[in-house]
Amino acid sequence: MRLILFCNSPPSLSPPLPPPQSAARSPPLKTPALDNKFPIITQTLSTTLLSVALSLGLFYSYPSNLIALESSTLVKPSPSLIEFSTPKQESNCRDEESYTTTDDDKLKETVTNEEIVEDAWEIVNEGFLDTGRHRWSPDSWLKKKEDILGTPIQTRSRAHDVIRRMLASLGDPYTRFLAPSEFSKMARYDISGIGINLREIEDDSGKMTLKVLGLILDGPAHTAGVRQGDELLSINGVDVKGKSSFEASSLLQGPSETFVNITVKHGNCGPVQSIAIQRQSIAKSPVFYRLDQVKNVSNPVGYVRLREFNALARKDLVTAMRKLQEMGASYFVLDLRDNLGGLVQAGIEIAKLFLNEGETVTYTVGRDPLYVKNIVAETKPLFTAPTIVLVNKNTASASEIVATALHDNCRAVLVGERTYGKGLIQSVFELNDGSGMVVTIGKYVTPNHVDINGNGVEPDFHNIPAWNEVTGYLSKCHKSQAS
């Protein structure tokens, strides 16, 4: 089996800046004071580069039948929307031997160099989307496989070099090889805290169940005995039937080193088992917030900076904004400058916090028509106050999804600079020797059907407007949509 990590992948562009204070602190966080009118954000909107690590969801896939759609972040010119086909149901209960933890180790020991290369070839063959360079075709790709595998590959390093050249031939700057050391760093973006990825799957009776589609190898859940294909029944005694995978992942989260009790049904035929799993989350809060009084504004303004979209982003953003509301904030500034992206599913869920039920977050477009999807908000908005979203040339990918979702639905105005324009969708796949590869498999477009890839989004204002201008702009936007 191969591990697939659906990701937003921002490679480092420059040495990272010292991180701002985190929303995880107690007592409530404070930030450096703004001057009369958002001093920090009214100074020429800074374009400092922020190094952001690859963020993603992780799971095993059934070989050759799983393709995902998720947005990857930028790098020029080098390189959590998750949609994939339902895996075929296994017809038989799994034998107990399939639950041993040594299978993956044995596989790594026995896999040949040719098999590693062929697996990499197959991943591209199944899902790669040529986004305009027109270097890929089924015939030319098959010919490349025949040429590459026509001679023995003597060493593993040679196999990796072959894969690098094979991917480079596609002419896509975002499709690339990951050495085992690079791939192993990705686990810190596990959204569950126990190393599993869940997906809603319709069972034979038409009811939706939560299945374990993937695990971090040797992660908490894998070590405790959870396996791919297991059905999740409950979390700490709470029945999860009817809950989304994101809701269930949120229930699984908790402080690192604490325990969560889950009940799973192994395979399709049982048995049912209750398992205590120790959480090992290492994600850090990406949220930084403060309350500020602004000249000529009677009510205070809540300022929230979101540095990246990791596993804690939605939860910590909600906590910060609720605290700011309790402190009297009636307007918000959401700072997405230098936010290169992260876990796209977190970005989608954050956008939904501001949208009315049925409003579009984004559209995804893939090579296969099966992967064209309209992602919409399912509930009423949690926050409705007028909002400014700060953007700059390093606002990319998941950040652009949030910015355009709020903008196109008349929930916020964009202030600053044109955004980066990273609208491609990548998935990250693990090969059977612990190495991996990032592959472009699709793209997303905004709710207004704008393809921002390579173009970015032009802000509504280049300088901070007065709040009466903000409310007036949003009111005009709503009227325009209603007409």
RODO-2510 file (C-alpha; in nm, 4 decimals, decimal comma):
residues 483
     n   res          X          Y          Z
     1     m     0,0000     0,0000     0,0000
     2     r     0,1091     0,3552    -0,0436
     3     l     0,0510     0,6440     0,1900
     4     i    -0,1060     0,9479     0,0338
     5     l    -0,0919     1,2890     0,1935
     6     f    -0,3370     1,5376     0,0516
     7     c    -0,1647     1,8644     0,0968
     8     n    -0,1025     2,2273     0,0590
     9     s     0,2677     2,2283     0,0042
    10     p     0,4680     2,5428     0,0641
    11     p     0,8380     2,4833     0,0399
    12     s     1,0526     2,7344     0,2201
    13     l     1,1150     3,0538     0,0279
    14     s     1,3455     3,2254     0,2740
    15     p     1,4636     3,2049     0,6336
    16     p     1,1586     3,2224     0,8601
    17     l     1,0696     3,5280     1,0598
    18     p     1,0397     3,5019     1,4376
    19     p     0,6850     3,3751     1,4933
    20     p     0,4257     3,6038     1,6524
    21     q     0,2666     3,5173     1,9831
    22     s     0,0269     3,2271     1,9762
    23     a    -0,3404     3,2059     2,0615
    24     a    -0,2587     2,9024     2,2705
    25     r    -0,1205     3,1173     2,5517
    26     s    -0,2956     3,1805     2,8779
    27     p    -0,3893     3,4410     2,9924
    28     p    -0,5406     3,5814     2,6707
    29     l    -0,2811     3,6939     2,4207
    30     k    -0,1888     4,0504     2,3525
    31     t     0,0049     4,1758     2,0543
    32     p     0,2127     4,4821     1,9905
    33     a    -0,0177     4,7818     1,9797
    34     l    -0,1358     4,9216     1,6489
    35     d    -0,0979     5,2956     1,5944
    36     n    -0,3828     5,5327     1,5303
    37     k    -0,5207     5,3356     1,2406
    38     f    -0,3765     4,9877     1,2375
    39     p    -0,0173     5,1184     1,2509
    40     i     0,1382     4,7800     1,1799
    41     i    -0,0960     4,7070     0,8949
    42     t    -0,1058     5,0616     0,7597
    43     q     0,2654     5,0831     0,7196
    44     t     0,3407     4,9921     0,3627
    45     l     0,1947     4,6448     0,3686
    46     s     0,4984     4,4357     0,4319
    47     t     0,6049     4,1618     0,1971
    48     t     0,8295     3,9699     0,4271
    49     l     0,8566     3,6087     0,3254
    50     l     0,7405     3,3499     0,5697
    51     s     0,8725     2,9984     0,5548
    52     v     0,5910     2,7487     0,5899
    53     a     0,6230     2,3748     0,6043
    54     l     0,4203     2,1261     0,4066
    55     s     0,0814     2,0645     0,5588
    56     l    -0,1522     1,7873     0,4787
    57     g    -0,3798     1,5011     0,5692
    58     l    -0,2275     1,1576     0,5765
    59     f    -0,3614     0,8193     0,4847
    60     y    -0,2967     0,4934     0,3106
    61     s    -0,4703     0,4397    -0,0194
    62     y    -0,5804     0,1286    -0,1924
    63     p    -0,3293     0,0964    -0,4770
    64     s    -0,4340     0,2386    -0,8118
    65     n    -0,7866     0,3485    -0,7220
    66     l    -0,7600     0,6641    -0,5179
    67     i    -0,7124     1,0160    -0,6490
    68     a    -0,7487     1,3281    -0,4377
    69     l    -0,8020     1,6953    -0,4910
    70     e    -0,6273     1,9339    -0,2630
    71     s    -0,4599     2,2662    -0,3160
    72     s    -0,0882     2,2977    -0,2909
    73     t     0,0961     2,6094    -0,1987
    74     l     0,3486     2,8034    -0,3937
    75     v     0,7029     2,8090    -0,4900
    76     k     0,8320     2,9858    -0,7979
    77     p     0,9374     2,8056    -0,9992
    78     s     1,0045     2,4985    -0,7867
    79     p     0,7459     2,3455    -0,6010
    80     s    -0,7078     1,9364     0,3497
    81     l    -1,0249     2,0326    -0,0819
    82     i    -1,0247     1,6632    -0,0546
    83     e    -1,2257     1,4610    -0,2984
    84     f    -1,1606     1,1082    -0,4028
    85     s    -1,3294     0,7954    -0,5217
    86     t    -1,4755     0,5500    -0,2766
    87     p    -1,2476     0,2509    -0,2378
    88     k    -1,3880    -0,0826    -0,3340
    89     q    -1,5315    -0,2714    -0,0402
    90     e    -1,3371    -0,5752     0,0633
    91     s    -1,5429    -0,8879     0,0191
    92     n    -1,3878    -1,0825     0,3028
    93     c    -1,2943    -1,0135     0,6622
    94     r    -0,9240    -0,9555     0,7030
    95     d    -0,7135    -1,2206     0,8652
    96     e    -0,5536    -1,1402     1,1972
    97     e    -0,2135    -1,1502     1,0295
    98     s    -0,3002    -0,8337     0,8398
    99     y    -0,3051    -0,6398     1,1678
   100     t     0,0583    -0,6991     1,2543
   101     t     0,2794    -0,3924     1,2497
   102     t     0,5660    -0,5637     1,0688
   103     d     0,4053    -0,5857     0,7261
   104     d     0,5158    -0,2389     0,6198
   105     d     0,8712    -0,3017     0,7381
   106     k     0,8837    -0,6268     0,5421
   107     l     0,7508    -0,4482     0,2356
   108     k     1,0247    -0,1864     0,2538
   109     e     1,2850    -0,4604     0,2780
   110     t     1,1560    -0,6589    -0,0195
   111     v     1,0456    -0,3910    -0,2662
   112     t     1,2752    -0,3676    -0,5678
   113     n     1,4151    -0,0539    -0,7257
   114     e     1,2147    -0,1221    -1,0394
   115     e     0,8946    -0,1519    -0,8351
   116     i     0,9603     0,1842    -0,6682
   117     v     1,0033     0,3509    -1,0065
   118     e     0,7007     0,1752    -1,1541
   119     d     0,4864     0,2819    -0,8582
   120     a     0,5939     0,6433    -0,9134
   121     w     0,5122     0,6106    -1,2825
   122     e     0,1679     0,4695    -1,2012
   123     i     0,0815     0,7556    -0,9652
   124     v     0,1446     1,0081    -1,2426
   125     n    -0,0381     0,7914    -1,4945
   126     e    -0,3487     0,7768    -1,2749
   127     g    -0,3879     1,1365    -1,1718
   128     f    -0,1442     1,3935    -1,3121
   129     l    -0,3070     1,7031    -1,4581
   130     d    -0,1101     1,8878    -1,7251
   131     t    -0,1980     2,2485    -1,6473
   132     g    -0,0953     2,3944    -1,9796
   133     r     0,2534     2,2782    -2,0765
   134     h     0,1115     1,9900    -2,2808
   135     r     0,4093     1,7631    -2,2256
   136     w     0,2060     1,4713    -2,0928
   137     s    -0,0019     1,2205    -2,2859
   138     p    -0,0911     0,8566    -2,2133
   139     d     0,1133     0,7361    -2,5106
   140     s     0,4255     0,9362    -2,4318
   141     w     0,4065     0,8385    -2,0655
   142     l     0,3780     0,4682    -2,1524
   143     k     0,6786     0,5012    -2,3808
   144     k     0,8754     0,6594    -2,0949
   145     k     0,7927     0,3648    -1,8705
   146     e     0,9165     0,1192    -2,1318
   147     d     1,2389     0,3158    -2,1783
   148     i     1,3077     0,3531    -1,8063
   149     l     1,2352    -0,0050    -1,7059
   150     g     1,4123    -0,1513    -2,0068
   151     t     1,7379    -0,1746    -1,8115
   152     p     1,8030    -0,2891    -1,4517
   153     i     1,8188    -0,0224    -1,1802
   154     q     2,1051    -0,1277    -0,9574
   155     t     2,0706     0,0958    -0,6502
   156     r     1,8016     0,2777    -0,4545
   157     s     1,9712     0,6144    -0,5062
   158     r     1,9693     0,5421    -0,8782
   159     a     1,5957     0,4660    -0,8593
   160     h     1,5373     0,8010    -0,6878
   161     d     1,7378     0,9800    -0,9566
   162     v     1,5292     0,8089    -1,2235
   163     i     1,2099     0,9270    -1,0561
   164     r     1,3440     1,2823    -1,0291
   165     r     1,4208     1,2939    -1,4004
   166     m     1,0915     1,1296    -1,4877
   167     l     0,8950     1,3930    -1,2945
   168     a     1,1084     1,6778    -1,4276
   169     s     1,0196     1,5715    -1,7823
   170     l     0,6566     1,6693    -1,7130
   171     g     0,7543     2,0363    -1,7106
   172     d     0,5449     2,1034    -1,3979
   173     p     0,7399     2,2984    -1,1312
   174     y     0,5163     2,1656    -0,8541
   175     t     0,5435     1,7943    -0,9327
   176     r     0,8571     1,6687    -0,7619
   177     f     1,0276     1,3884    -0,5696
   178     l     1,0615     1,3814    -0,1883
   179     a     1,3510     1,2014    -0,0254
   180     p     1,2603     0,9910     0,2814
   181     s     1,3987     1,2610     0,5126
   182     e     1,1744     1,5230     0,3502
   183     f     0,8681     1,3007     0,3574
   184     s     0,9087     1,2096     0,7248
   185     k     0,8690     1,5731     0,8332
   186     m     0,5072     1,5876     0,7245
   187     a     0,3453     1,4102     1,0167
   188     r     0,3234     1,7281     1,2247
   189     y     0,0235     1,8355     1,0180
   190     d    -0,1892     1,5390     1,1233
   191     i    -0,5318     1,6909     1,1829
   192     s    -0,6574     1,4215     1,4221
   193     g    -0,3700     1,4208     1,6692
   194     i    -0,3537     1,0414     1,6580
   195     g    -0,2367     0,9911     1,3009
   196     i    -0,5490     0,8881     1,1104
   197     n    -0,7463     1,0301     0,8200
   198     l    -1,1196     0,9675     0,8020
   199     r    -1,3650     0,9680     0,5153
   200     e    -1,7420     0,9376     0,4917
   201     i    -1,8260     0,6158     0,3049
   202     e    -2,1729     0,4935     0,2105
   203     d    -2,2330     0,1364     0,3259
   204     d    -2,4417    -0,1292     0,1531
   205     s    -2,7595    -0,0030     0,3193
   206     g    -2,7040     0,3524     0,2007
   207     k    -2,6013     0,4862     0,5408
   208     m    -2,2927     0,7012     0,5805
   209     t    -2,0121     0,5626     0,7949
   210     l    -1,6682     0,6922     0,8892
   211     k    -1,3859     0,4741     0,7618
   212     v    -1,0151     0,4980     0,8327
   213     l    -0,8669     0,5689     0,4913
   214     g    -0,5172     0,6210     0,6173
   215     l    -0,2730     0,6145     0,9037
   216     i     0,0650     0,7592     0,9819
   217     l     0,2964     0,4610     0,9829
   218     d     0,3991     0,3923     1,3441
   219     g     0,1791     0,6817     1,4586
   220     p    -0,0376     0,6608     1,7720
   221     a    -0,3412     0,4994     1,6076
   222     h    -0,1370     0,2586     1,3964
   223     t     0,0679     0,1484     1,6977
   224     a    -0,2481     0,1001     1,9064
   225     g    -0,3992    -0,1368     1,6493
   226     v    -0,6147     0,0766     1,4200
   227     r    -0,5912    -0,0261     1,0567
   228     q    -0,6916     0,1024     0,7158
   229     g    -1,0549     0,0218     0,6402
   230     d    -1,1638     0,0155     1,0046
   231     e    -1,4993     0,1784     1,0744
   232     l    -1,4971     0,4411     1,3489
   233     l    -1,8003     0,3926     1,5757
   234     s    -1,7457     0,6253     1,8709
   235     i    -1,5025     0,8713     2,0299
   236     n    -1,4935     0,8911     2,4092
   237     g    -1,8360     0,7283     2,4147
   238     v    -1,9878     0,9706     2,1605
   239     d    -2,1537     0,7977     1,8649
   240     v    -2,0045     0,9428     1,5459
   241     k    -2,2698     0,8149     1,3052
   242     g    -2,3938     1,1098     1,1054
   243     k    -2,0890     1,3239     1,1845
   244     s    -1,8522     1,4469     0,9162
   245     s    -1,4903     1,3377     0,9049
   246     f    -1,3836     1,6880     1,0053
   247     e    -1,6185     1,6856     1,3071
   248     a    -1,4868     1,3474     1,4131
   249     s    -1,1270     1,4637     1,3727
   250     s    -1,2069     1,7600     1,5951
   251     l    -1,3416     1,5249     1,8624
   252     l    -1,0188     1,3278     1,8442
   253     q    -0,8059     1,6340     1,9109
   254     g    -0,6787     1,7167     2,2571
   255     p    -0,3637     1,8045     2,4496
   256     s    -0,0569     1,6066     2,3546
   257     e     0,0157     1,3014     2,5744
   258     t    -0,3505     1,2725     2,6862
   259     f    -0,5623     0,9718     2,5892
   260     v    -0,8667     0,9401     2,3673
   261     n    -1,0833     0,6263     2,3640
   262     i    -1,2248     0,5130     2,0323
   263     t    -1,4348     0,2177     1,9259
   264     v    -1,3695     0,0685     1,5844
   265     k    -1,4974    -0,2221     1,3813
   266     h    -1,2111    -0,3952     1,2056
   267     g    -1,2699    -0,4556     0,8370
   268     n    -1,6194    -0,5224     0,7086
   269     c    -1,7043    -0,8110     0,9381
   270     g    -1,5758    -0,7092     1,2797
   271     p    -1,4669    -0,7595     1,5472
   272     v    -1,5531    -0,4416     1,7385
   273     q    -1,2725    -0,3170     1,9613
   274     s    -1,2337    -0,0330     2,2114
   275     i    -0,8870     0,1245     2,1928
   276     a    -0,7190     0,3858     2,4134
   277     i    -0,4773     0,5999     2,2089
   278     q    -0,2295     0,8542     2,3390
   279     r    -0,2349     1,1771     2,1414
   280     q     0,0915     1,3057     1,9986
   281     s     0,0057     1,6346     1,8369
   282     i     0,3037     1,8567     1,7662
   283     a     0,1272     2,1316     1,5718
   284     k     0,1653     2,4819     1,7125
   285     s    -0,1081     2,7422     1,7184
   286     p    -0,0902     2,9589     1,4050
   287     v    -0,3246     3,2226     1,5494
   288     f    -0,2199     3,5562     1,6972
   289     y    -0,4859     3,8068     1,8093
   290     r    -0,5474     4,1312     1,9907
   291     l    -0,8161     4,3914     2,0543
   292     d    -0,7504     4,7456     1,9347
   293     q    -0,9251     5,0775     1,9591
   294     v    -0,9157     5,2686     1,6321
   295     k    -0,9593     5,6410     1,5796
   296     n    -1,3090     5,7508     1,4746
   297     v    -1,4486     5,4034     1,5471
   298     s    -1,6664     5,3751     1,8571
   299     n    -1,6309     5,0004     1,8990
   300     p    -1,2985     4,8166     1,9213
   301     v    -1,1596     4,6099     1,6354
   302     g    -1,0458     4,2511     1,6659
   303     y    -0,7194     4,1781     1,4849
   304     v    -0,6406     3,8130     1,4048
   305     r    -0,3302     3,6968     1,2246
   306     l    -0,3313     3,3470     1,0767
   307     r     0,0195     3,2318     0,9922
   308     e    -0,0695     2,8992     0,8290
   309     f    -0,3512     2,6491     0,7964
   310     n    -0,2480     2,3612     1,0212
   311     a    -0,4493     2,1188     1,2324
   312     l    -0,5161     2,3817     1,5011
   313     a    -0,6089     2,6696     1,2698
   314     r    -0,9893     2,6477     1,2757
   315     k    -1,0220     2,5694     1,6441
   316     d    -0,7839     2,8438     1,7524
   317     l    -0,9338     3,0979     1,5135
   318     v    -1,2816     3,0354     1,6548
   319     t    -1,1477     3,0670     2,0090
   320     a    -0,9698     3,3931     1,9279
   321     m    -1,2651     3,5550     1,7520
   322     r    -1,5104     3,4531     2,0224
   323     k    -1,2835     3,6016     2,2894
   324     l    -1,2529     3,9219     2,0867
   325     q    -1,6315     3,9398     2,0546
   326     e    -1,6676     3,8978     2,4296
   327     m    -1,4213     4,1832     2,4708
   328     g    -1,6416     4,4074     2,2546
   329     a    -1,5066     4,3695     1,9006
   330     s    -1,7662     4,4546     1,6371
   331     y    -1,5289     4,4549     1,3375
   332     f    -1,2502     4,2162     1,2423
   333     v    -0,9215     4,2282     1,0569
   334     l    -0,8061     3,8860     0,9336
   335     d    -0,4390     3,9073     0,8382
   336     l    -0,3386     3,6536     0,5730
   337     r    -0,0262     3,8330     0,4564
   338     d     0,2705     3,6014     0,4081
   339     n     0,0436     3,3009     0,4699
   340     l     0,1570     3,0560     0,2039
   341     g    -0,1197     2,8080     0,2785
   342     g    -0,1315     2,4811     0,4653
   343     l    -0,3998     2,2243     0,5252
   344     v    -0,6657     2,3121     0,2700
   345     q    -0,9477     2,1404     0,4556
   346     a    -0,8783     2,3742     0,7468
   347     g    -0,8973     2,6672     0,5055
   348     i    -1,2304     2,5469     0,3722
   349     e    -1,3731     2,5048     0,7217
   350     i    -1,2506     2,8517     0,8221
   351     a    -1,4162     3,0096     0,5174
   352     k    -1,7420     2,8360     0,6086
   353     l    -1,7412     3,0158     0,9445
   354     f    -1,8291     3,3392     0,7605
   355     l    -2,0658     3,2107     0,4890
   356     n    -2,4384     3,1519     0,4707
   357     e    -2,5663     2,8022     0,4191
   358     g    -2,5373     2,7058     0,0521
   359     e    -2,2812     2,9701    -0,0396
   360     t    -1,9809     2,8466    -0,2378
   361     v    -1,6356     2,8257    -0,0830
   362     t    -1,4569     2,7133    -0,3993
   363     y    -1,4838     2,4899    -0,7040
   364     t    -1,2375     2,2121    -0,7775
   365     v    -1,1485     2,0928    -1,1259
   366     g    -0,9508     1,7782    -1,2032
   367     r    -0,8423     1,5683    -1,4996
   368     d    -1,1381     1,3401    -1,4467
   369     p    -1,4873     1,4990    -1,4537
   370     l    -1,5581     1,2997    -1,1372
   371     y    -1,3438     1,5483    -0,9487
   372     v    -1,5306     1,8648    -1,0394
   373     k    -1,6993     1,9753    -0,7205
   374     n    -1,8711     2,2751    -0,5685
   375     i    -1,7657     2,3079    -0,2025
   376     v    -2,0392     2,4907    -0,0075
   377     a    -2,1155     2,5976     0,3487
   378     e    -2,3629     2,3649     0,5196
   379     t    -2,4707     2,5811     0,8149
   380     k    -2,5335     2,9402     0,9191
   381     p    -2,2276     3,1624     0,9664
   382     l    -2,0621     3,1793     1,3053
   383     f    -1,9263     3,5308     1,2420
   384     t    -2,1110     3,8055     1,0508
   385     a    -1,9277     4,1241     1,1529
   386     p    -1,7739     4,3383     0,8750
   387     t    -1,4256     4,2086     0,8013
   388     i    -1,1089     4,3277     0,6340
   389     v    -0,8808     4,0563     0,4942
   390     l    -0,5199     4,1687     0,4590
   391     v    -0,3350     4,0138     0,1631
   392     n    -0,0039     4,0575    -0,0135
   393     k     0,2058     3,8953    -0,2840
   394     n     0,2824     3,6013    -0,0549
   395     t    -0,0813     3,5240     0,0242
   396     a    -0,1260     3,1935    -0,1552
   397     s    -0,3263     2,8769    -0,2063
   398     a    -0,5429     2,8001     0,0990
   399     s    -0,5164     3,1669     0,1972
   400     e    -0,6473     3,2632    -0,1449
   401     i    -0,9342     3,0159    -0,1052
   402     v    -1,0383     3,1867     0,2185
   403     a    -0,9850     3,5383     0,0832
   404     t    -1,1854     3,4807    -0,2356
   405     a    -1,4615     3,2887    -0,0554
   406     l    -1,5199     3,5788     0,1833
   407     h    -1,4778     3,8399    -0,0904
   408     d    -1,6976     3,6821    -0,3574
   409     n    -1,9763     3,6195    -0,1058
   410     c    -1,9655     3,9845     0,0133
   411     r    -1,8384     3,8910     0,3595
   412     a    -1,5119     4,0861     0,3526
   413     v    -1,3081     4,3390     0,1585
   414     l    -0,9537     4,2614     0,0509
   415     v    -0,6846     4,5141     0,1385
   416     g    -0,3182     4,5223     0,0398
   417     e    -0,1467     4,3803    -0,2677
   418     r    -0,2353     4,1378    -0,5440
   419     t    -0,2086     3,7822    -0,4117
   420     y     0,0351     3,5218    -0,5366
   421     g    -0,1981     3,3256    -0,7640
   422     k    -0,1492     2,9614    -0,6631
   423     g    -0,4579     2,7730    -0,7718
   424     l    -0,3156     2,4307    -0,8520
   425     i    -0,4032     2,1207    -0,6570
   426     q    -0,1431     1,8695    -0,5485
   427     s    -0,1389     1,5421    -0,3600
   428     v     0,1623     1,3933    -0,1860
   429     f     0,2189     1,0200    -0,2180
   430     e     0,4483     0,7941    -0,0186
   431     l     0,6350     0,5287    -0,2098
   432     n     0,7045     0,1904    -0,0537
   433     d     1,0558     0,2772     0,0608
   434     g     0,9570     0,5842     0,2644
   435     s     1,0271     0,8369    -0,0088
   436     g     0,7453     1,0297    -0,1706
   437     m     0,6355     1,2568    -0,4494
   438     v     0,4167     1,5632    -0,4972
   439     v     0,1922     1,5469    -0,8034
   440     t    -0,0340     1,8124    -0,9551
   441     i    -0,3772     1,6591    -1,0014
   442     g    -0,6137     1,9548    -1,0421
   443     k    -0,6904     2,3167    -0,9671
   444     y    -0,9512     2,5289    -0,7978
   445     v    -1,1465     2,8351    -0,9116
   446     t    -1,3150     3,1027    -0,7006
   447     p    -1,6885     3,1259    -0,6248
   448     n    -1,7100     3,3851    -0,9052
   449     h    -1,5554     3,1241    -1,1403
   450     v    -1,2208     3,3028    -1,1681
   451     d    -0,9119     3,0909    -1,2316
   452     i    -0,6527     3,2713    -1,0199
   453     n    -0,3577     3,0447    -1,0983
   454     g    -0,0741     3,2605    -1,2202
   455     n    -0,2869     3,5724    -1,1869
   456     g    -0,3677     3,6197    -0,8194
   457     v    -0,6481     3,8347    -0,6823
   458     e    -0,6515     4,2129    -0,6959
   459     p    -0,7525     4,3702    -0,3611
   460     d    -1,0452     4,6096    -0,3268
   461     f    -0,8262     4,8671    -0,1494
   462     h    -0,4510     4,9170    -0,1391
   463     n    -0,4667     5,1119     0,1882
   464     i    -0,6779     5,0563     0,4969
   465     p    -1,0225     5,2096     0,4347
   466     a    -1,2448     5,3674     0,6959
   467     w    -1,4949     5,1255     0,8426
   468     n    -1,7879     5,3155     0,6929
   469     e    -1,6247     5,2542     0,3537
   470     v    -1,6009     4,8839     0,4362
   471     t    -1,9661     4,8536     0,5349
   472     g    -2,0698     5,0602     0,2329
   473     y    -1,8689     4,8405    -0,0009
   474     l    -2,0159     4,5212     0,1423
   475     s    -2,3699     4,6623     0,1289
   476     k    -2,3239     4,7526    -0,2377
   477     c    -2,1856     4,4037    -0,3033
   478     h    -2,4917     4,2390    -0,1450
   479     k    -2,7274     4,4579    -0,3497
   480     s    -2,5390     4,3733    -0,6675
   481     q    -2,5699     4,0007    -0,5991
   482     a    -2,9409     4,0336    -0,5204
   483     s    -3,0192     4,2212    -0,8433
***
